[in-house]
Amino acid sequence: MPVVRDLRVLLRLTNFRRLLAVRLLSQSADGVYQVALATYVVFSPERQATAGAIAAAMAVLLLPYSLIGPFAGVLLDRWPRRQVFLYGNLLRAALACCTAVLMLAAVPDWLFYASALCVTAVNRFVLAGLSAALPRVVDEQRLVMANSLSPTAGTIAATAGGGLAFAVRITASDSDVVVVLLGAALYLCAALASLRMSRELLGPDRELLQPHLAAALASTARGLVSGLRHLAERRSAARALAAMTMLRFCYGALTVMVLMLSRYTWSETESEGLRLLALAVALSGAGFFAAAAVTPWGVGQVGPYGWMAILAGAASLLEPALGLTFAPVPILIAAFTLGLVTQGSKIVTDTVVQTAIDDGFRGRVFSLYDMLFNASFVGAAGVTAVMLPPDGRSVPLIAMLAAIYGLSAAALLRWRRTEGEPGERHG
């Protein structure tokens, strides 16, 4: 298989292997932690989850740190990225332990969410730093290949971590605390793995560093403006980000729908609902893996915009055909298909941004990317909360999402005709 051959080529690069190890451990911990929170909020017997409650939880966990993402990027372009991985994962391990203690104690919900919010805050630094550091360990000729495999491998690791969390949660009742502590242990392993790389390896270049926090914070506003200006000058990167935001919105809305269907429509017991949700997550992860296998070929055939347009167009047809049944089997097939569509588009967007954006701006631009990625998911949850009935069945929601997929495909095809493919020229 070409994907196996490509992986062997990349794994010969020592520093790529080490960065990949940090990503896999860190994102598997994310998967464990996120599933622990989701099952605690949605599937705890004492909680009656609604679409509105799910949307509120997503907003608390994601939206505030999505809004300050650009500010995190300014700091990320000034701090050694290796140190961000080391201290960021150590801090997340400690905070996850705090979350476990709060689950055991009778505390107000806002205090529990505040603890989870802090873990999410650090996550903004780590994930943006992993993407910004990738060009430092892989040459430009292998960058598309690396973007197909590295972030996708991280997503699969997160899915595997989520699967492990589901398994623990289903096997042992009242095990949310154990699952959170498992996530903390994986965060600790990610921190230790980062020590295998030198402090200077991952950049940014020494002359860009501002080691004193006060100096870095003082330059935040200027850095944010310059980062936005730099992105505006790179039209291909800006347009890829816009398309990815729309596709992520659709994926977020469908995620909430599947949560509600699993909780109230497809199952009569908590454990049965968890099993169906775990299967949906696993199939979506399989779609991520398939995207890694086919996206380099697809981009080679029709270019970045062309491939994203094909993916969005396919989703506009398959999403209503499968989703309008509201039955488990067709929607589980849709989970695989839309996982492939979303991850394939993300691989393309990662590559376009990395090649179009200068190294000194990558951290803040990837933080902007991260902001859009999460804000679109939260926005989708909010819209879904208004449109979804308690049983999770909504024909208007399915129709709206199909229209968004179709409009995104049309926009991408128009940009391809008027601008050309990213890499051919920059606007």
Backbone torsions as a table, in degrees:
resi	resn	phi	psi	omega
1	MET	NA	138.6	179.5
2	PRO	-58.9	-37.0	-178.3
3	VAL	-64.4	-35.7	178.1
4	VAL	-68.4	-41.6	177.5
5	ARG	-61.8	-43.4	179.1
6	ASP	-63.2	-40.8	179.9
7	LEU	-63.7	-40.3	178.1
8	ARG	-62.0	-39.5	178.3
9	VAL	-61.3	-47.2	-177.4
10	LEU	-68.7	-36.6	-177.2
11	LEU	-70.4	-12.3	172.6
12	ARG	-71.2	-17.8	179.6
13	LEU	-85.3	111.2	-172.7
14	THR	-57.4	-47.4	-176.5
15	ASN	-70.0	-30.8	174.0
16	PHE	-63.8	-43.6	178.6
17	ARG	-58.0	-42.7	-176.9
18	ARG	-69.7	-40.6	176.7
19	LEU	-66.1	-38.7	178.4
20	LEU	-62.7	-38.8	179.0
21	ALA	-61.5	-41.7	177.2
22	VAL	-61.9	-44.6	179.8
23	ARG	-61.1	-47.9	-176.2
24	LEU	-62.6	-44.4	179.7
25	LEU	-67.5	-43.0	-178.4
26	SER	-64.9	-46.3	-177.2
27	GLN	-76.1	-27.0	172.9
28	SER	-66.2	-37.2	175.2
29	ALA	-64.3	-39.6	176.0
30	ASP	-57.8	-45.1	-179.9
31	GLY	-61.0	-43.5	178.3
32	VAL	-61.5	-48.6	-175.5
33	TYR	-65.2	-44.2	-177.5
34	GLN	-66.2	-39.9	177.9
35	VAL	-67.4	-37.9	177.2
36	ALA	-58.9	-44.2	179.0
37	LEU	-67.0	-43.4	-178.4
38	ALA	-61.7	-45.8	-178.9
39	THR	-69.1	-33.0	177.9
40	TYR	-66.4	-40.0	-177.7
41	VAL	-79.7	-42.0	-170.3
42	VAL	-94.4	-39.1	-169.5
43	PHE	-108.1	0.8	175.8
44	SER	-64.4	133.5	-175.4
45	PRO	-58.6	-31.8	-177.0
46	GLU	-80.5	-4.4	-179.0
47	ARG	-110.9	134.4	175.1
48	GLN	-104.6	90.9	-174.9
49	ALA	-72.2	141.4	171.7
50	THR	-123.9	168.2	176.2
51	ALA	-59.8	-37.0	177.7
52	GLY	-63.9	-40.0	178.6
53	ALA	-65.8	-40.2	177.4
54	ILE	-63.4	-43.0	178.8
55	ALA	-62.9	-41.2	179.2
56	ALA	-63.3	-40.9	178.7
57	ALA	-63.8	-42.9	178.5
58	MET	-63.0	-39.8	179.6
59	ALA	-64.6	-43.0	180.0
60	VAL	-63.2	-39.3	-175.6
61	LEU	-80.5	-31.7	-169.5
62	LEU	-115.3	-42.3	-167.9
63	LEU	-64.4	-45.7	-178.2
64	PRO	-58.5	-40.9	-177.9
65	TYR	-83.2	-14.7	168.5
66	SER	-70.2	-38.8	-178.5
67	LEU	-68.7	-30.6	179.3
68	ILE	-98.0	9.7	-179.4
69	GLY	-53.6	-44.7	179.5
70	PRO	-60.0	-34.1	179.0
71	PHE	-68.0	-38.2	175.5
72	ALA	-62.0	-36.9	-179.7
73	GLY	-64.3	-36.9	177.5
74	VAL	-60.8	-42.3	177.4
75	LEU	-67.7	-39.1	-178.3
76	LEU	-62.7	-30.7	177.6
77	ASP	-78.3	-0.9	-179.0
78	ARG	-120.7	-15.9	179.1
79	TRP	-101.0	145.3	174.2
80	PRO	-58.3	125.3	-174.0
81	ARG	-65.4	-31.8	176.9
82	ARG	-60.0	-41.1	-179.0
83	GLN	-68.0	-33.1	175.8
84	VAL	-61.1	-42.3	179.3
85	PHE	-67.1	-39.6	-178.5
86	LEU	-66.9	-60.4	-174.2
87	TYR	-73.9	-31.7	178.3
88	GLY	-62.8	-43.4	-179.7
89	ASN	-73.4	-33.5	174.1
90	LEU	-62.6	-42.7	179.8
91	LEU	-65.8	-40.2	179.3
92	ARG	-65.3	-35.9	176.9
93	ALA	-61.1	-43.7	180.0
94	ALA	-66.2	-42.9	-178.9
95	LEU	-67.4	-35.7	177.0
96	ALA	-63.6	-37.6	175.7
97	CYS	-62.7	-37.7	175.8
98	CYS	-62.8	-40.5	177.9
99	THR	-60.2	-41.5	179.4
100	ALA	-62.2	-41.1	178.4
101	VAL	-63.0	-41.6	-179.4
102	LEU	-66.9	-30.7	175.9
103	MET	-65.1	-34.1	-179.5
104	LEU	-78.3	-27.9	-176.4
105	ALA	-90.7	155.9	176.8
106	ALA	-87.2	84.9	-176.4
107	VAL	-118.0	158.4	176.5
108	PRO	-62.5	152.2	-179.1
109	ASP	-58.1	-35.9	-175.7
110	TRP	-63.0	-31.8	180.0
111	LEU	-71.2	-39.5	175.9
112	PHE	-61.9	-46.0	179.7
113	TYR	-65.7	-33.6	178.5
114	ALA	-62.9	-39.7	177.5
115	SER	-64.1	-45.9	178.2
116	ALA	-63.9	-35.8	179.0
117	LEU	-60.5	-39.1	-180.0
118	CYS	-65.6	-39.5	176.4
119	VAL	-61.6	-43.5	179.2
120	THR	-63.2	-35.6	179.6
121	ALA	-60.2	-47.7	-179.4
122	VAL	-66.2	-32.5	179.6
123	ASN	-58.3	-33.5	178.9
124	ARG	-59.0	-41.3	179.6
125	PHE	-67.8	-46.1	-172.4
126	VAL	-66.7	-48.5	-177.2
127	LEU	-67.2	-42.0	177.5
128	ALA	-64.2	-38.1	179.3
129	GLY	-66.2	-36.7	178.4
130	LEU	-62.5	-42.6	178.6
131	SER	-69.4	-41.9	-178.8
132	ALA	-66.8	-28.6	-176.9
133	ALA	-83.1	-18.4	-173.5
134	LEU	-56.6	-43.4	178.7
135	PRO	-64.0	-12.4	178.0
136	ARG	-81.0	-13.8	-177.7
137	VAL	-119.3	-2.3	-179.1
138	VAL	-135.2	137.2	177.9
139	ASP	-74.2	164.6	-172.4
140	GLU	-62.8	-32.0	-179.2
141	GLN	-65.3	-28.0	-178.2
142	ARG	-101.8	8.5	-172.0
143	LEU	-68.8	-41.7	177.3
144	VAL	-60.8	-43.4	178.5
145	MET	-60.6	-45.1	-179.4
146	ALA	-64.6	-38.3	178.8
147	ASN	-70.7	-24.2	175.3
148	SER	-73.4	-37.3	-171.4
149	LEU	-97.1	-41.7	-172.9
150	SER	-69.9	-59.0	178.2
151	PRO	-62.5	-34.9	179.1
152	THR	-66.9	-40.8	175.7
153	ALA	-60.9	-37.7	176.5
154	GLY	-64.4	-41.7	178.2
155	THR	-64.5	-40.3	177.2
156	ILE	-65.8	-37.2	176.1
157	ALA	-62.9	-40.9	176.9
158	ALA	-63.0	-40.4	177.9
159	THR	-64.7	-42.1	177.5
160	ALA	-63.7	-40.8	176.2
161	GLY	-61.8	-41.3	175.8
162	GLY	-62.9	-39.9	177.0
163	GLY	-62.4	-40.9	176.7
164	LEU	-61.8	-41.8	178.7
165	ALA	-63.5	-42.7	176.7
166	PHE	-59.4	-44.6	-178.1
167	ALA	-60.6	-44.6	179.1
168	VAL	-64.7	-42.7	-177.2
169	ARG	-65.9	-38.2	-179.7
170	ILE	-74.9	-38.5	-176.8
171	THR	-68.1	-43.5	-176.8
172	ALA	-118.8	126.0	179.2
173	SER	-72.5	152.4	179.1
174	ASP	54.2	43.7	-175.4
175	SER	-107.7	18.5	-179.0
176	ASP	-58.0	-38.6	-179.7
177	VAL	-64.5	-43.3	178.5
178	VAL	-60.5	-40.5	-179.6
179	VAL	-65.1	-42.5	178.8
180	VAL	-63.5	-40.5	178.6
181	LEU	-66.5	-32.9	173.5
182	LEU	-61.9	-42.6	175.9
183	GLY	-60.4	-41.4	178.6
184	ALA	-60.8	-40.5	179.4
185	ALA	-64.0	-38.9	178.6
186	LEU	-69.2	-36.7	174.6
187	TYR	-60.2	-40.5	178.5
188	LEU	-63.0	-41.8	177.7
189	CYS	-62.8	-38.3	177.9
190	ALA	-63.8	-40.5	177.6
191	ALA	-61.5	-44.6	-179.9
192	LEU	-66.0	-36.7	179.9
193	ALA	-64.4	-31.7	-179.6
194	SER	-65.8	-22.3	-179.4
195	LEU	-69.1	-11.5	178.3
196	ARG	-75.7	-10.4	177.9
197	MET	-108.2	149.4	179.6
198	SER	-70.9	156.7	-177.6
199	ARG	-60.5	-35.4	-173.5
200	GLU	-90.4	-13.0	-169.3
201	LEU	-57.6	-44.9	-167.5
202	LEU	-90.2	1.6	177.7
203	GLY	74.9	-173.5	-0.4
204	PRO	-70.4	171.5	-177.4
205	ASP	-57.7	148.6	-172.6
206	ARG	-54.5	-38.9	-177.0
207	GLU	-67.4	-15.0	178.3
208	LEU	-90.7	-11.7	-175.0
209	LEU	-74.7	139.2	170.0
210	GLN	-125.4	90.6	-169.7
211	PRO	-67.2	-22.4	-178.2
212	HIS	-84.7	129.2	-175.4
213	LEU	-60.5	-40.9	-178.1
214	ALA	-60.8	-41.4	179.4
215	ALA	-66.0	-39.0	179.8
216	ALA	-66.7	-41.8	179.6
217	LEU	-67.0	-35.8	179.9
218	ALA	-63.6	-28.3	-177.9
219	SER	-93.7	3.6	-174.3
220	THR	-59.2	-49.2	-177.2
221	ALA	-61.8	-45.5	178.8
222	ARG	-63.7	-40.8	180.0
223	GLY	-65.9	-36.9	178.4
224	LEU	-63.9	-45.4	179.8
225	VAL	-62.6	-43.8	-179.2
226	SER	-67.2	-35.1	177.6
227	GLY	-66.0	-42.9	176.7
228	LEU	-63.9	-40.4	179.1
229	ARG	-64.7	-41.4	179.4
230	HIS	-62.3	-42.5	178.7
231	LEU	-65.2	-40.0	180.0
232	ALA	-63.3	-30.0	179.2
233	GLU	-78.0	-16.4	179.3
234	ARG	-104.9	81.0	-171.2
235	ARG	-60.0	-37.5	-178.1
236	SER	-63.2	-40.4	178.8
237	ALA	-67.0	-42.7	-179.5
238	ALA	-62.5	-41.6	-178.8
239	ARG	-70.5	-38.3	176.5
240	ALA	-62.2	-40.5	178.0
241	LEU	-64.0	-39.4	179.4
242	ALA	-63.1	-45.0	179.4
243	ALA	-64.7	-43.0	-179.8
244	MET	-62.0	-36.2	179.1
245	THR	-62.0	-41.9	179.0
246	MET	-65.7	-42.1	-179.5
247	LEU	-67.7	-36.0	177.3
248	ARG	-67.4	-36.2	176.4
249	PHE	-57.9	-47.4	179.9
250	CYS	-61.3	-43.4	-179.0
251	TYR	-63.7	-39.4	178.8
252	GLY	-64.0	-43.2	179.8
253	ALA	-62.7	-41.9	180.0
254	LEU	-69.4	-30.7	176.2
255	THR	-62.0	-46.0	178.9
256	VAL	-63.0	-40.0	179.3
257	MET	-61.2	-43.9	-179.9
258	VAL	-66.6	-36.9	175.5
259	LEU	-58.3	-46.9	-178.6
260	MET	-68.4	-40.7	177.6
261	LEU	-62.4	-42.8	179.9
262	SER	-64.4	-37.5	-175.6
263	ARG	-75.7	-38.9	-167.7
264	TYR	-122.0	-23.0	-172.2
265	THR	-107.5	-41.7	-173.3
266	TRP	-88.2	-8.7	-171.2
267	SER	-144.3	156.4	177.2
268	GLU	-106.4	-14.9	-179.3
269	THR	-126.5	159.9	179.2
270	GLU	-61.9	-44.1	-176.7
271	SER	-66.7	-37.5	178.1
272	GLU	-65.9	-42.1	177.0
273	GLY	-62.3	-40.1	177.6
274	LEU	-63.5	-39.6	179.8
275	ARG	-63.9	-43.3	179.5
276	LEU	-66.2	-40.4	177.4
277	LEU	-65.0	-40.6	178.1
278	ALA	-62.1	-39.8	178.4
279	LEU	-64.6	-41.3	178.0
280	ALA	-61.8	-42.4	178.4
281	VAL	-63.5	-42.5	-179.5
282	ALA	-63.8	-42.7	179.6
283	LEU	-67.4	-37.4	175.5
284	SER	-62.8	-40.4	176.0
285	GLY	-63.1	-37.1	175.4
286	ALA	-63.2	-35.6	174.7
287	GLY	-63.8	-37.4	175.8
288	PHE	-60.6	-43.4	-179.7
289	PHE	-65.1	-42.1	177.9
290	ALA	-61.2	-37.0	178.0
291	ALA	-61.8	-39.2	178.0
292	ALA	-63.7	-32.9	-177.9
293	ALA	-75.9	-37.0	-171.3
294	VAL	-101.5	-19.7	-173.9
295	THR	-65.0	-44.1	177.6
296	PRO	-57.4	-40.3	177.2
297	TRP	-65.1	-46.0	-178.6
298	GLY	-61.7	-42.9	177.8
299	VAL	-64.1	-38.0	177.7
300	GLY	-64.5	-30.1	-178.1
301	GLN	-82.6	-44.7	-171.4
302	VAL	-125.8	1.4	-179.8
303	GLY	84.4	166.5	-176.5
304	PRO	-59.6	-53.5	179.4
305	TYR	-61.7	-40.7	-179.7
306	GLY	-61.5	-42.5	-179.4
307	TRP	-68.0	-42.6	177.3
308	MET	-62.1	-37.2	179.1
309	ALA	-65.0	-41.6	178.0
310	ILE	-62.2	-43.9	-180.0
311	LEU	-63.1	-47.2	-179.2
312	ALA	-65.5	-39.7	178.5
313	GLY	-64.1	-40.9	177.4
314	ALA	-62.5	-40.8	179.3
315	ALA	-64.3	-36.4	-178.9
316	SER	-64.1	-26.4	178.4
317	LEU	-90.7	-43.0	-173.8
318	LEU	-78.1	-32.9	-176.0
319	GLU	-60.5	-49.1	176.8
320	PRO	-71.0	-35.1	-178.8
321	ALA	-61.1	-38.5	-178.5
322	LEU	-91.6	-39.8	-172.0
323	GLY	-73.6	-31.0	-175.3
324	LEU	-68.8	-11.7	175.2
325	THR	-74.4	-29.8	-175.5
326	PHE	54.9	25.7	178.8
327	ALA	-103.4	153.1	-174.7
328	PRO	-58.8	-49.7	-172.6
329	VAL	-63.4	-51.2	178.8
330	PRO	-61.0	-38.3	-178.5
331	ILE	-73.1	-30.4	174.3
332	LEU	-67.8	-36.3	173.1
333	ILE	-63.3	-40.9	177.5
334	ALA	-62.7	-34.9	178.8
335	ALA	-60.1	-42.8	176.5
336	PHE	-64.4	-48.1	-175.5
337	THR	-62.5	-46.4	-177.7
338	LEU	-75.4	-24.1	169.7
339	GLY	-63.2	-43.5	176.8
340	LEU	-62.4	-45.0	-178.6
341	VAL	-62.4	-48.5	-175.7
342	THR	-67.5	-45.4	-178.0
343	GLN	-71.7	-37.0	176.2
344	GLY	-60.5	-41.7	178.1
345	SER	-67.1	-36.2	179.1
346	LYS	-67.4	-38.9	177.3
347	ILE	-59.4	-45.4	179.4
348	VAL	-62.5	-46.4	-178.0
349	THR	-62.9	-43.7	177.2
350	ASP	-54.5	-46.5	-176.7
351	THR	-67.0	-43.5	179.7
352	VAL	-61.5	-44.8	-179.1
353	VAL	-64.9	-44.8	-178.2
354	GLN	-63.8	-38.1	-177.8
355	THR	-80.3	-27.4	-176.8
356	ALA	-89.3	-23.8	-173.6
357	ILE	-100.4	135.2	178.3
358	ASP	-68.0	152.4	-173.8
359	ASP	-57.9	-39.5	-177.9
360	GLY	-66.9	-13.0	-179.6
361	PHE	-111.5	-5.5	-171.6
362	ARG	-61.6	-40.4	-177.5
363	GLY	-59.5	-48.2	-177.5
364	ARG	-72.6	-32.4	178.0
365	VAL	-70.2	-39.4	176.9
366	PHE	-68.4	-27.2	173.6
367	SER	-70.4	-37.9	172.0
368	LEU	-60.4	-44.0	176.0
369	TYR	-56.1	-47.8	-180.0
370	ASP	-61.4	-40.4	178.1
371	MET	-59.9	-49.0	179.7
372	LEU	-63.6	-39.8	-178.1
373	PHE	-59.6	-45.7	-177.6
374	ASN	-81.4	-38.7	179.7
375	ALA	-63.2	-36.6	178.3
376	SER	-66.7	-36.1	178.2
377	PHE	-65.7	-44.1	179.0
378	VAL	-66.2	-43.0	176.9
379	GLY	-59.2	-40.5	177.4
380	ALA	-62.6	-41.2	179.0
381	ALA	-63.7	-38.8	178.3
382	GLY	-65.0	-45.1	178.0
383	VAL	-63.3	-41.3	-179.4
384	THR	-64.6	-35.8	179.2
385	ALA	-61.3	-34.0	179.0
386	VAL	-75.8	-37.9	-171.2
387	MET	-89.7	-27.1	-173.2
388	LEU	-82.9	131.5	168.8
389	PRO	-75.9	170.7	-177.0
390	PRO	-56.7	-30.6	-177.4
391	ASP	-85.2	-2.5	176.3
392	GLY	86.1	4.7	-178.2
393	ARG	-98.2	120.9	178.9
394	SER	-148.5	106.1	176.7
395	VAL	-64.6	-43.7	178.1
396	PRO	-58.4	-36.7	178.8
397	LEU	-64.1	-45.9	179.1
398	ILE	-59.7	-43.6	-179.6
399	ALA	-64.9	-41.6	179.4
400	MET	-62.1	-43.4	-178.5
401	LEU	-67.4	-38.0	175.9
402	ALA	-61.2	-39.9	178.8
403	ALA	-65.2	-40.1	179.2
404	ILE	-64.7	-43.0	176.2
405	TYR	-58.7	-45.3	-178.3
406	GLY	-64.8	-43.3	178.4
407	LEU	-64.7	-37.1	177.3
408	SER	-63.3	-43.3	177.9
409	ALA	-61.1	-42.6	179.9
410	ALA	-63.9	-42.7	179.2
411	ALA	-62.5	-42.1	-179.7
412	LEU	-63.5	-41.7	178.3
413	LEU	-64.7	-38.0	177.7
414	ARG	-64.6	-44.7	178.2
415	TRP	-62.3	-36.7	179.7
416	ARG	-63.4	-39.2	179.7
417	ARG	-72.4	-41.5	-172.7
418	THR	-85.5	-32.1	-175.0
419	GLU	-105.3	-27.1	-167.8
420	GLY	87.1	171.4	-178.6
421	GLU	-76.1	145.4	173.2
422	PRO	-53.8	137.1	-177.2
423	GLY	102.6	-28.0	175.9
424	GLU	-76.1	-36.9	176.3
425	ARG	-163.8	164.8	179.0
426	HIS	-122.8	137.3	178.8
427	GLY	-79.9	NA	NA
